[in-house]
Amino acid sequence: MNKYVVIGISDHEHFVLPDEVQTLLPQHQYFSGGRRHRHRMQQYLPAVYEWIDITGDIPGLIQRYKELEGSVIIFASGDPLFYGFANSLRRYDPEASMRVYPYFNSLQLLCQRCNIAYAGLYNTSVHGRGWDELDTALIRRAQLIGVLTDGTKTPAAIAKRLLEYGYDNYTMIVGEALEGVDEKIGTFSLSTAATGLFHALNCVLLVENTPRQKWMGIPDTLFEGLQNRPNMITKMPIRLLSLGQLDLFHRQVLWDIGFCTGSVAIEAKNNFPGLQVVGFEKREGCDGLLDRNAAKFGVPGIIKVMGDIFEQDLSAYPLPDAIFIGGHGNRLGELMEVLDHYLKAGGRVVMNAVKPESKVQFEQAVTRLEYQLHTPVAITIDEHNQITVLTAEKIKT
């Protein structure tokens, strides 16, 4: 017997449980779900049963399930395997057996209502989580994006974020209270949606109207730079070489130390949308540069940290397996000692050296830390000085 039987249901007033599911219910004592699920399923429940409300303490709830003698019938909306409760069961009780009877998820229903083919739908959720999935879909230039919302990241908040990063090339379709008595479906421009009020139960489709340009190697002249210091940027060919040396196809988190214009952080996130990027900078004049350049190129999601890196609580940020050093304030050895505490084993560090003494300092620092030093790559761009791209890999845990 399965420990968990998870049944997806609909809010439609004429929804009927499949016969197979109806025959299961009298054989069980324990049932669980939200309060509205209990109200909807009351007619199907046996005369004697115990109901367990699903509340915010999911680990505690699943611990209670584990202690029960027998299996649990759990009701959930739509498809429990689609950002749903079945995934929580797998996370907190991975060894337990489970059978799922799914219904359509809300994004499928919205596509069906609008006669939109959804084989290529890029599914995302901002429900109770950050913007990461939606940001990734936008940077990938997905043509059709589905978004599960919540009370904070509403359709209006989503529209504002898209407009902030220049994604005005999408139309928004909002499905409200799907299959309920208050069902409503509307199509909006982002500027209209940004000021709209919507039913608390809703989901969103973003439909691309026209493609937006994307670069692999953003031209240096397109970046806004520091006033009176136009050359204060990692040049595009060196930028791409540095990202290649970081081996970002196999990385999860990049720290950009001394981001200045944000060129490395933006280029990395633009070409590796699923990468978490944290940028550190102490120059106050660079604070707005990263924001404006990221918005210009449509690259949301970079975590910005202003202030001296030696004064930061670095444990508060995702731990890196890739680090680019764009600035070190003449404290390279000390900086490497600090970064070594947070860089994961197998992680890489890349730095561009203009002066010979910087190359020597880097090599001395990584040798002292027992990193593997890769063969340096020297490159010259136009009339600029030769730059050496230095790469080291952390071997020890």
N, C-alpha and C positions, 0 to 999 in steps of 0.2 A: 504494500500500500504506500502511495506517495505521502511524504510528510506534508507537502503543500500542494493544494490544488488551487490555482489562481485563475479566476474567471473574469474575462473582460466583458463589460456591459456597456449599454448605451443609455443616454438620457431621453431617448425617444419614448413618448408615452405608450406606444404600441410595441415596444421591444419585448421579445419573448426569448427565454433561454432555450437553447437547443435541447432536444429530447434526451440526448446522452448526459447532458449536465443535470437536467431535472431528476434523472434516476439516481444521481450520486448524492443529492442533498439529504434525503431521508436516512442515509447510511452514516451520517456524520453528526457530531455533537458540537464541535467548535467552529464558529464562523467569525469572520473579521472583515473590516472595511471601514470606510468613512460613515458618518451618520446618515448622509443622504443615500449611500449605498444600502444601508439597512432598511431605510424607508422604501426604497425601490424594490428590494428583494423580499420584503416581509411575507408576501403571498406564497413564496416558494419554501420558506423555512419550516422545519418540522415543529411539532407542538412543543417539544422540550429541547432547548439548545442554550448554548452560552455564546454571547456576542462580545467580541473584543474590539473596541474602537481603535482605529489607526490614528495615532497622534504624532507629535513632532519628535518624540524620543524613539527613533527607529531601532537603534541598537538594543534599548531596553525592551521594546515591543517584541523583537525577534527572540530575545532571551526568554521572554515569557512563553512564546510559541514552543521553544525547545523543551521547556519543562512540562508541557502538556502530554498526557498519555493518549496518543492517537494523532491523527492528521488534522489539518486545519484547512477549511475552505475560505479563500480570501477573494473578495470582490474588488475589482479595480476598474477604472474608466478606460475604455478603448483597448489598446493592445498593451498588456502589462510588461511586455518585453521591449517596448519602445519608450525609453526614458521612464519606465514605469516601475511598479513595486516588485516585479519579478527580479529586477536587477539588484534591488536592495537585499532580497533574500539570498541571491547568489553571493553578494559581497559579505554578508554577516553570518551566513550559514552555508558555506560552499559545499559541504559534504552531503547535505540533505537532498533527498529525491524530490522532484517537482514536476507537476504536469500543468501545462498552460492551455487555456481555451481562449484565444484572442478574439477581439472584435476589431473593427477598423480604428486606427488612431485618428486624432483630430485633423492632422494635416492631410491624410488620405481623404477624409470626408470633405474637407474644403476643396481639394483638387477635384473631387467627383462632382461637387456642387457647381464648380466653375468649368467643367469639361476640360480640365487641364491634364494632359498626360504627365504622370509623375514618375516615370522610370528613371529620369535624370534629376529628380528633385534632390537638392543638397539639404539634408535635414540638420537642423541645429536646435539647441535649447539654451535659453538664458533664464530658465525657470529655476530660481534658487541657486544660481551660479553666476560666474562672471561672463564677460563678453567674448571669451576666447573663441568659441565655435563660430559665432556669427562673424567675428573679425576675420577668421581664417577663410570663411566662405567668400567674403567680400574681396580679400586680397587675391584669392584664386580666381576672381571674376566669374563666379558661378552665375549662370543665366537664370536659374530658378532656385530660390532659397526658401525653405520652410523654417519658421521660428516658433517655438513654444515659449510663451511669455509668462510673466508673473505680475504681481501687484506693483512692483517698482519698475521693472523693465517692460513697460507697457508699449503698445503700438506707437504712442506719441514719443516715448523715450527712444525707441528704436529709430523712428524717422529722424529725430534730432541728431542721433549719432551718425546716421548715414550722411546727412547734410553737412555735419561738421567735417567729415573726411571727404567731401566732394562726390559722394555717390548719389547725385541727383538724377542718375540715369535709370532709376528703378521706379516702378509703380508698386504701391502696396495694396494688397487685398486682405481685409480683416474679416475673419469668421467669428461671430459672437454667439455664444450659447448654442453651439451646433447641436442639432437634434432635440433641443429644448423648446419650450413654448415661446421663448423670447429670441429664437434664432434670427440672426440678421447677417447679411453678407454685403460688404461695401468695398468699392474700389476707389482709391484716393491717390492724389499726388502726395509726395512726401511733405511738402509745405503745408498741405491741408491736414494730413495725419498728425503732424507735429503739434497741432493745437487741438486735436480731437479728444473726446471722452468716449470710452468704450466699456462694454460690459466686462465684468471682472473675469468671466470665463471666455477667453478668446485665443486665437492663434493667427499667425500672419504668413502670407506668401509675399515674397519680393520677386517681381518679374522684371528682368532687365529689358529696357527699351532699346538702348544703343550700347555698343561695347565701349569700355573706357580704356584708354591707352595704358600700357604697362611696359616698363623697361626691364631688361636684364643688363644692368650697367647704366645707372642713371647719369646723364651728362652733368659734369661738375657745375656748369654755368647755370643749371636750373635750381641749384640749392641756394637758399638765402644764407649768406655767411656773416661773419663778424664784421662790423664796420671797420674800415681801414685795414682789414687783414684778410683780403680775398683768397690768399693762398693757404689759409688755415683750414685745410680740408684734406682728407685722404683721397688722393686722385683716383679716378674711376678704375683704371687698369690695376693699380696697386690694391685698391679696395677689393676687386674681384679675386685677385690672386690671394689676398689675405684670407678671404672667406673660403677659398678653396683649400688653403693650408689648414684651416680650422676643421675641415672635413664635416661640414654641417649636415650632410645627409644622414649622419649617424649620431647627431647630437639633439639634446632636448632643451638645454638652457645655455644661452650666451650672455656673458657679461661684457659690456663695452665700457672700458675704463677711460674716462676723458672723452666723452662723445662729441663735444663741440657743436658742429652743425647737425650732428646726428646721421651723417652719411653712412657710416658702417652699420649702425643699428638699423637704419631704415632699409638699406640694401639687403641686409641679412633677413629681416622680417619679410621684405617684399618677395624674395626668392625662396624663402622657407617659411611659409605662413604658419605652420604648426609649431615653429620654434618659439620658445619663450625668450624674450630679450629684455635685459635690464641694463639701462644706461646710467652711468655715474659721471657727474661733472661738478666741479667746484666754481667755475666761472659764472657769475650771476648773469652776465650778458648772453650766455648760451641757454638760459632757462626757456625762453620763448622760442628759440631757434628750432629746437627739436619738435616742439608742438606744431609750429607753422610748417616746417618741412614735411613732417609726417602727414599732416592734413593735406598738403599740396599733392603728395604722391599717393594718397589713399592708403596709408599704412597705420591703422589703429593698433592698439594693444601693447605698445612698448612701455615698460615700467620705467619711469624717470625718477632718479634719485639725485637731488641737488645737495651739495656740501662736500666737505673734505672726506674722502673715502676712509681715511684713517680714523675718523670720528663717527663712522656709521656702525650700526648694529647689523652686520652683514648676514647674520643668521636669520634675519627677518625676510629675506628674499629667497626665491628658488635657487637651490645650489647649482652651480654651473658645471658643465662638462666641456665648455669652451670659453676661453677668455681672450679678448682682444685688448691690448694695452695701447691706447692712443695717446696717453699722457701719464707721467709718473712724478712730475714735480721734483726731479733730481733725487728721488728716493726709491730708485728701482729695486735695489736689493731688499729694502725694508718692505716695499709693496709686494714683492714676490713671496716673502715670508708670510705676509698676511693672507694673500690669496691661496697659498698652499693649504691653509686650514680648511678651505671651502671647496676647492677644486676636486671633483671626483676622480677616482683612479681611472686611468685611461683617457682623462681629459687633456685637451691641448691648450697651449698658450701661444699666441702669435703677437709679435711686436715688429713695427717698422723702424729701422734705425737709419738715421741720416749721418750722424757722427760716428766715427770709428770707436770712440770711447763708450757710446751707448751699446754697440754690438758686444764689446768686451764685458761690460757690466751685466748684460743679459746672460751671456754664456757663463759667466762666473756664478751668477745667481742660480741658474737652473742646474749647473753642475753640483753646486753645494747641496741642492735639494734632491740630487740624484735623479733628475729628469733625463729622458732620452732626447738629445739634441738632434734635430733633423738638419739636413744639408741646407745652408742658407741660400736664398735666391736673390741675386742682385738685379735691379731693374732701373732704367733711366727713362724718364718721360720728358720729351721735348728738351727744353733748355734747363730743366731743373737738375738738382744734384742727384747723384745715384742714391738709391734707397735699397737697403738690404732687408728682406723679409725673413724674420727669424721665427722658427717654430720649435717648440719643445713639448714633449708628452710626459705626463705624470705616470710613473710606473708603479710606485709603491702605494699601498692603501693608507 
